[in-house]
Amino acid sequence: LHCNTGMATREYDLVLCGVTGFTGKLACEHLVARSYPIKWAVCARNEAKANGVLEQVAERCPGKAMPPVEVADLADEEKLRAVVRKTKVIITTAGPFEKYGKLLLWLCAEQGVHYADITGETDFFRAAIAEHDKMAQATGARIAVHCGNDCVPWDLAVYEMSKLAQSKGAELVEASTYTEFGENFGASGGTLTTAIYQLGKKRHGAKPSFDPLLRTREGGKSEHVTKTALPKKDVWCGEFGQYGGPWIMGPVMANCIRRSNALLGYSKSLTFSDVLLRGHPSWKQWLGEKAYVCLVGAAVIMPGVFSRFLPGPGEGPSREAMEEGWLNLHATAKAVDPTSGTERRLKCKYHFPHDTGYLMTASMLVESGMLLVETSGPGGVMTPAAAFGSGLVTRLEAQLGAKLEVSETIEPPISNL
């Protein structure tokens, strides 16, 4: 094993992988625009394509210095290890992560290099914990998974509600989130490629003795367990005056909360629920959404026929749509004093002023990477809340204008549990 005590001699502070993808280009642009005082590079399989992206970024960020390009295929162990050894931190947008990200994460754990990604793939997260958590602890590599829209806002909202509850001598026992996106929320080609891959893959192999998401730092099963109570159909959400219901990312958010609770000890019995607020779509919008879902489903069954009708990798929403987008994450919670049994009601709102699917996902990843560069902490495979805590909340407010407000309330909570 290689401990990370030699970090000071590394050529780079940070390397960005996946720069030729839609979100990777946005992450590169964010880093260039911020001009942080660090040494950094981008890594790509195709140098010419990476340089083409940098030319586009230079047009949007005139007068800013461009990073060098490191060349390595994510499947080439020798070349990829050489890149990993040059840096203190790797951040990556290259998915599907189960298909393209396993080698990179393993090399970071092996070499004691800190790592952050934007995956929304729970199977990838579970495998990373089962296979590399012990090694990452030994080498000091902080492996922060889910550092984008999947699942930073949800993870940090629940973390901050638990923190408030604990400050009042109580523990969180129920947490519900209500997700409200702007009208222009859309999917990139990379996201659709990942979704089609995940929905179409065959699952096999023996199940572990317990869910790796529950693994403690000592390797045993955490006594802090999370039950999910995701809705199976649309329900009326009176406080918001609209219907809400299940969505494809609900289980991913729930599993991230499960891992955070296992590591941070919110509660020995926490129940979590997430609802996607539907808004007030017209019949035309409703039919368009259903047709789009059917097209994605068809692409899962017959990708060679139907994938051509969806955005390809590197394609995504327009800049205007992303600038006009936003996220309001509403949350309520119940906390209980374990001694007296007194109940407390909490509420939280987390606002992101632009599209979180891509534009601010790229920024969240970069700012997570900067925290890995600038701060220290124990190694292991972690969630954003476990890796960064309130430090990420503070940084996202300062750099992105994301505002998290949490308080105690005497109002009865909304409930979809």
C-alpha positions in Angstrom: 0.0 0.0 0.0 1.1 3.6 -0.7 0.4 6.1 2.0 -0.2 9.7 0.8 2.7 11.3 2.9 4.4 12.2 -0.4 1.6 14.5 -1.6 3.8 17.6 -1.4 5.9 16.4 -4.3 3.1 15.7 -6.7 3.0 17.5 -10.0 -0.6 18.5 -9.7 -3.0 19.3 -6.9 -6.0 18.1 -8.9 -6.8 16.3 -12.2 -10.2 16.3 -13.9 -11.2 13.1 -15.8 -14.1 13.1 -18.3 -13.4 16.6 -19.7 -14.8 15.7 -23.2 -18.2 14.8 -21.8 -21.0 17.3 -21.3 -20.6 17.7 -17.5 -16.8 17.4 -17.6 -16.6 20.4 -20.0 -18.7 22.4 -17.5 -16.5 21.3 -14.6 -13.4 22.4 -16.6 -15.0 25.8 -17.3 -15.8 26.3 -13.6 -12.2 25.6 -12.7 -10.9 27.9 -15.4 -13.2 30.7 -14.5 -12.5 30.5 -10.7 -8.7 30.6 -11.3 -8.0 28.9 -8.0 -4.3 29.0 -7.0 -3.6 25.3 -7.7 -1.8 23.2 -10.2 -4.2 21.1 -12.2 -4.7 19.2 -15.4 -7.4 17.5 -17.4 -7.2 13.8 -18.4 -8.7 12.3 -21.6 -8.3 9.3 -23.8 -8.3 11.5 -26.9 -5.9 14.4 -26.7 -7.2 16.2 -29.8 -10.8 16.1 -28.5 -9.7 17.4 -25.1 -7.8 20.3 -26.8 -11.0 21.0 -28.7 -12.9 21.3 -25.5 -10.3 23.6 -24.0 -10.6 25.8 -27.1 -14.3 26.1 -26.4 -13.7 26.8 -22.7 -11.1 29.5 -23.7 -13.7 31.3 -25.8 -16.1 31.4 -22.8 -13.3 32.4 -20.4 -11.1 34.9 -22.3 -7.7 35.7 -20.8 -7.8 32.7 -18.5 -5.0 30.1 -18.4 -5.8 26.7 -19.8 -4.7 23.5 -18.1 -2.4 20.9 -19.6 -3.8 17.6 -21.0 -2.8 14.2 -19.6 -3.6 11.3 -21.9 -4.9 8.0 -20.5 -7.7 5.6 -21.3 -9.7 4.7 -18.2 -9.2 1.1 -19.1 -5.4 1.3 -19.4 -4.1 0.5 -15.9 -0.4 1.4 -16.6 -1.1 4.8 -18.1 -3.9 5.6 -15.7 -1.7 4.7 -12.7 1.0 7.1 -14.0 -1.6 9.9 -14.1 -2.9 9.1 -10.6 0.6 9.2 -9.1 1.1 12.7 -10.4 -1.8 14.3 -8.4 -3.2 14.7 -4.9 -6.8 14.7 -6.0 -8.8 13.2 -8.8 -12.3 14.4 -9.7 -14.2 12.6 -12.5 -17.4 12.9 -14.5 -16.8 9.9 -16.7 -19.7 7.4 -16.6 -21.4 5.0 -16.5 -19.1 4.6 -13.5 -19.7 0.9 -13.2 -18.5 0.6 -16.7 -15.7 3.1 -16.8 -14.9 4.2 -13.2 -13.9 1.1 -11.3 -10.2 1.1 -12.2 -9.8 4.8 -11.5 -11.3 4.5 -8.1 -9.3 1.5 -7.2 -6.0 3.2 -8.2 -6.9 6.2 -6.1 -7.6 4.0 -3.1 -4.3 2.1 -3.7 -2.2 5.2 -4.2 -3.6 7.3 -1.3 -5.0 9.8 -3.8 -8.3 11.6 -2.8 -11.2 11.1 -5.2 -14.6 12.6 -5.9 -17.2 11.8 -8.6 -20.8 12.6 -9.7 -22.1 9.0 -9.9 -25.7 8.2 -9.2 -25.1 4.5 -9.3 -25.7 2.8 -6.0 -24.3 -0.5 -7.2 -21.0 1.2 -8.0 -21.0 2.8 -4.5 -21.7 -0.5 -2.8 -18.9 -2.2 -4.7 -16.5 0.6 -3.9 -17.2 0.2 -0.2 -17.0 -3.6 -0.2 -13.8 -3.7 -2.2 -11.8 -0.6 -1.4 -13.0 1.0 1.9 -10.4 -0.9 4.0 -7.6 0.0 1.6 -8.6 3.7 1.4 -8.5 3.9 5.2 -5.0 2.3 5.2 -3.6 4.7 2.5 -5.5 7.8 3.7 -7.4 8.2 0.4 -10.7 10.1 0.9 -13.1 8.6 -1.6 -16.2 10.9 -1.8 -18.9 9.4 -4.0 -22.2 11.1 -5.1 -20.7 14.7 -5.2 -23.2 16.2 -7.7 -26.9 16.6 -7.9 -26.8 12.9 -7.0 -26.8 13.3 -4.0 -25.3 16.5 -2.4 -28.5 18.6 -1.7 -30.4 15.7 -0.1 -27.4 14.4 1.8 -26.5 17.8 3.2 -30.1 18.7 4.1 -30.6 15.6 6.2 -27.1 16.1 7.7 -27.9 19.6 8.8 -31.3 18.6 10.3 -29.6 15.9 12.3 -26.9 18.3 13.4 -29.6 20.7 14.7 -31.4 17.9 16.4 -28.3 16.8 18.2 -27.6 20.3 19.3 -30.9 20.1 21.2 -30.2 16.7 22.7 -32.4 14.9 20.3 -31.9 12.4 17.4 -33.5 12.3 14.0 -36.1 9.6 13.6 -37.9 10.7 10.5 -36.8 12.8 7.5 -38.8 13.6 4.4 -37.6 15.6 1.4 -39.7 17.2 -1.4 -37.9 17.9 -4.6 -38.9 20.8 -6.8 -37.0 21.4 -10.1 -37.3 24.3 -12.5 -39.3 23.7 -15.7 -36.2 23.3 -17.9 -34.7 20.4 -16.0 -33.5 17.9 -18.7 -31.1 15.0 -19.3 -27.8 14.9 -21.0 -26.6 12.2 -23.3 -24.2 10.9 -20.7 -27.0 10.6 -18.1 -29.2 8.7 -20.5 -26.4 6.4 -21.4 -25.9 5.6 -17.7 -29.6 5.1 -17.2 -29.9 2.8 -20.2 -26.9 0.8 -19.0 -28.1 0.5 -15.4 -31.7 -0.5 -16.4 -30.5 -2.9 -19.0 -27.8 -4.8 -17.2 -28.2 -8.2 -15.7 -27.6 -8.5 -12.0 -26.0 -11.7 -10.6 -23.6 -13.0 -8.0 -24.0 -13.9 -4.3 -25.3 -11.3 -1.9 -23.0 -10.2 0.9 -23.9 -10.9 4.6 -25.1 -7.3 5.0 -25.5 -4.3 2.8 -22.1 -2.6 2.2 -23.7 0.7 2.7 -24.0 -0.2 6.4 -20.3 -1.0 6.8 -18.6 0.8 9.6 -15.0 2.0 9.6 -14.2 -1.1 11.6 -15.7 -3.3 9.0 -18.8 -4.5 10.9 -22.4 -3.8 10.4 -23.6 -0.4 11.7 -26.3 -0.3 14.3 -27.6 2.9 12.8 -30.1 1.7 10.2 -32.3 3.6 7.7 -35.7 2.5 6.5 -36.9 4.0 3.2 -40.6 4.9 2.8 -40.6 6.1 -0.8 -44.1 6.6 -2.3 -45.2 4.1 -4.9 -47.7 6.5 -6.6 -48.5 10.2 -6.7 -49.8 11.7 -3.5 -51.3 15.2 -2.8 -48.8 17.5 -1.1 -51.1 20.1 0.4 -48.5 22.5 1.6 -47.2 22.9 -1.9 -50.6 22.7 -3.6 -49.6 20.0 -6.1 -49.1 16.3 -6.5 -45.8 14.6 -5.9 -44.6 11.1 -6.3 -41.8 8.6 -7.0 -38.9 9.3 -9.4 -36.0 7.3 -10.7 -33.4 9.0 -8.4 -35.4 8.6 -5.1 -33.8 5.2 -4.2 -30.3 6.7 -4.9 -30.9 9.5 -2.5 -32.3 7.1 0.1 -29.2 4.9 -0.2 -26.9 7.8 0.2 -28.7 8.8 3.4 -28.4 5.2 4.5 -24.6 5.3 4.1 -24.4 8.7 5.9 -26.5 7.5 8.8 -24.3 4.3 9.1 -21.1 6.4 9.3 -22.3 9.4 11.2 -24.9 7.9 13.5 -28.0 10.1 13.0 -30.3 7.5 14.5 -30.5 3.7 15.2 -33.9 3.8 13.4 -34.3 6.5 10.8 -37.1 6.5 8.3 -36.4 8.5 5.1 -38.7 9.5 2.2 -38.4 11.6 -0.9 -41.1 12.9 -3.2 -40.7 14.6 -6.6 -43.1 17.5 -6.8 -44.9 17.4 -10.2 -45.8 21.1 -10.5 -48.8 21.9 -12.8 -48.0 20.4 -16.2 -50.3 21.0 -19.1 -51.7 18.0 -21.0 -49.1 18.6 -23.7 -46.3 18.6 -21.2 -47.7 15.5 -19.4 -48.0 13.6 -22.7 -44.5 14.7 -23.8 -43.0 13.4 -20.5 -44.8 10.0 -20.8 -43.6 9.7 -24.4 -40.0 10.5 -23.4 -40.1 7.8 -20.6 -41.4 5.3 -23.1 -38.6 6.2 -25.5 -35.9 5.6 -22.8 -37.6 2.3 -21.9 -37.5 1.3 -25.5 -33.8 2.2 -25.7 -33.2 -0.1 -22.7 -34.8 -3.0 -24.5 -33.4 -2.3 -28.0 -30.5 0.2 -27.6 -29.3 -0.3 -31.2 -32.7 0.9 -32.5 -33.9 3.6 -30.2 -30.8 5.2 -28.6 -30.3 7.2 -31.9 -33.4 9.3 -31.0 -31.9 10.4 -27.6 -29.1 12.9 -27.0 -25.7 11.3 -27.3 -22.7 11.5 -24.9 -21.4 15.1 -24.9 -24.8 16.6 -25.6 -27.2 18.1 -23.1 -29.5 21.0 -22.2 -28.8 24.5 -23.7 -26.8 27.0 -21.7 -30.0 29.2 -21.5 -32.0 26.3 -20.1 -29.4 25.5 -17.5 -29.0 29.2 -16.4 -32.8 29.5 -16.0 -33.0 26.2 -14.0 -33.1 25.9 -10.2 -33.7 23.4 -7.4 -35.7 24.0 -4.2 -35.3 21.0 -1.9 -37.8 21.2 1.0 -37.4 18.9 4.0 -39.1 18.1 7.2 -38.0 16.0 10.1 -39.1 14.6 13.5 -36.4 14.3 16.2 -36.9 12.7 19.6 -35.1 13.3 22.9 -34.0 9.7 23.9 -34.2 10.5 27.6 -37.5 12.4 27.9 -39.2 11.3 24.7 -39.9 14.9 23.8 -40.5 15.4 20.1 -39.1 18.3 18.0 -40.2 19.3 14.5 -37.6 20.6 12.1 -37.8 22.0 8.6 -35.2 22.8 5.9 -35.0 24.5 2.5 -32.0 24.2 0.2 -32.1 26.5 -2.8 -29.8 26.2 -5.8 -30.1 29.2 -8.2 -29.3 27.3 -11.5 -29.8 23.9 -13.0 -28.4 21.2 -10.6 -28.5 18.4 -13.1 -25.4 19.6 -15.0 -24.3 23.2 -14.6 -24.2 23.1 -10.8 -23.4 19.4 -10.6 -20.1 20.3 -12.3 -19.6 23.1 -9.8 -20.4 20.9 -6.8 -17.9 18.4 -8.0 -15.2 21.0 -8.4 -15.9 22.5 -5.0 -15.8 19.0 -3.4 -12.4 18.5 -5.1 -11.2 21.8 -3.7 -12.1 20.7 -0.2 -10.1 17.6 -0.8 -7.2 19.7 -1.8 -7.5 22.2 1.0 -8.6 20.0 4.0 -7.5 16.8 5.7 -9.5 13.9 7.2 -9.5 10.1 7.5 -9.6 7.9 4.5 -12.4 5.7 3.4 -15.3 5.4 1.0 -17.8 8.1 2.0 -20.8 10.2 1.2 -20.5 14.0 0.8 -21.9 14.5 4.3 -19.4 12.1 5.8 -16.5 13.5 3.9 -17.2 17.2 4.2 -20.0 17.9 6.6 -20.9 21.6 7.0 -17.8 22.6 5.2 -19.4 21.8 1.9 -22.6 23.7 2.8 -20.5 26.8 3.5 -18.4 26.4 0.4 -21.4 25.9 -1.9 -23.1 29.0 -0.5 -19.9 31.1 -1.0 -19.0 29.8 -4.5 -22.4 28.9 -6.0 -25.0 31.0 -4.1 -26.7 27.8 -2.8 -28.6 28.7 0.4 -29.5 26.1 3.1 -31.8 27.2 5.9 -32.7 24.8 8.8 -34.8 25.6 11.8 -37.1 24.2 14.5 -40.8 24.6 13.9 -44.0 24.1 16.0 -46.0 23.2 12.9 -46.8 19.5 12.3 -44.7 18.1 9.6 -45.9 17.2 6.1 -45.8 13.5 5.9 -45.5 11.1 3.0 -44.2 8.2 5.3 
